[in-house]
């Protein structure tokens, strides 16, 4: 699978996870009866079953009969699902089960298992509340990017990764740079020269650590942050110690008080604005290209139906979809054989519809998620799909002014 195909597959998988999570977020229990269990990949299934069995036993002490019954039923359902697993999936899994309010005093028992979330689950977690616990999964969906982190002063240095929101310290070093006060018997000039040599050697050592860690991943690397006190970080970057391809990846240098492992976390906080800009860069580039073609070219399309028609013709190079688009496409057919489509809020029922061509009442022939509908056509036509964030002005405009759907064309079609 090519890098582009893998990226598109990952984007699609994240979107499908997002839909499931949003559905779970809307579900409520009448009491603390919705059970969520996060299972990391290194957790023994037998240990999870034992924990569920223990919770089932303790649930017998719940005073409310309805809540007690619902919690125990949820745990029994989870235990039944666990029988299908010898080991957790590669990235772990999350189990959701509970009695959902269905209105009119009725409840529906639901059980969902999400396998292989976008990032590895780090720890086992059991949660019972009136809502399902989805926050850790939400963080995985919003996290993206691979960044190198370097913190240093003249005493020590630490190098590591930022993967999504997870900081991973990897390498550290301490220096042999002497203090500013010289020892007896040394001339000031000689001491200063030896000290500069020691600083230079330490900077080379730090650069070697970074090069060994980052160069192999340079094509996947979204940027590098460098932190420390002044003038240390300035000397390090200005001295071109880093591999030239890494030097070009530096997003910025930031004042950080600590240079141990905790300094890596401080660096992420200090560089949050640069990280946000970097994550949005592809989105911004896509929207810049779209607006350039919209105002001065003929290779832009927007709106659901025009974009869909261009997709079917195979003329769309890049399909742009707002991350916040939440609509279904309803296909209507009238007695005269005309077929038309309309977007409907995914939470609303299908409205009545009159055929625009002949005025006859049209019936619903099909209804599906609008994004899935467009992505299926795009996949068949070899079109890349990019999801656009609304966290910047032109990304917001894609949703509010262009219906959340647009495209950059391979060739002009006049549609």
PyMOL commands that set and color helices and strands:
alter all, ss='L'
color gray80, all
select helices_A, chain A and resi 3-25+45-61+65-82+135-142+188-217+232-238+244-247+261-270+272-296+304-313+370-381+393-400
alter helices_A, ss='H'
color red, helices_A
select strands_A, chain A and resi 34-39+93-103+106-115+125-129+146-152+156-163+166-174+223-228+250-255+300-302+316-322+327-334+339-345+353-354+361-369+384-388+405-409
alter strands_A, ss='S'
color yellow, strands_A
deselect
rebuild
show_as cartoon
